[in-house]
Amino acid sequence: MNQILIFTKTPVSLDQAEIKRVANHALETFAVDNAYMEIIFVDQDEIRELNEKHRKISKATDVLSFPQKEVPVAAVRMLGSIVISEEIVLEKEERPKLFLSRR
């Protein structure tokens, strides 16, 4: 069984249950089982700071991913973290329609 934790450092209007459902579907599609991952929502300032720190790009972006290094003896496979700026995702949503729905 996969575990997906959602952390919100900023108010989020996206449907968190739907986000978990989509993430689980992606993991199942690739036959990933017994895994753990985090989805973290931050504001534009924080994602810009993370982008600057880890990619040396001083610009806000919609999504950053931080894969976890493999731990060969772990009972649960730690996949890592996905950091999302909802503000930017929703700006992009106005262009083509995305799968994420608002509450």
C-alpha angles and dihedrals in degrees: 000000000000124000120211117183122194121205123187120201090170132033110282126202096182117105104260094196089056091049090053091047092052093045091050090048090053091050092048091048089059092042093246111159135173092021135142127211138165129221111197125190117207137165126260093264094055095046089049089052091049091048090051093047098045104027103023089236113129096206135097116249135185101242138013125183128205111191118206118234114249117266104199098204099041116123090214120046109234106214098180137234136313114202117201134188103210091195092061094040090054091047089054091044089068088065106052117001113258129206094248115099129200123240 
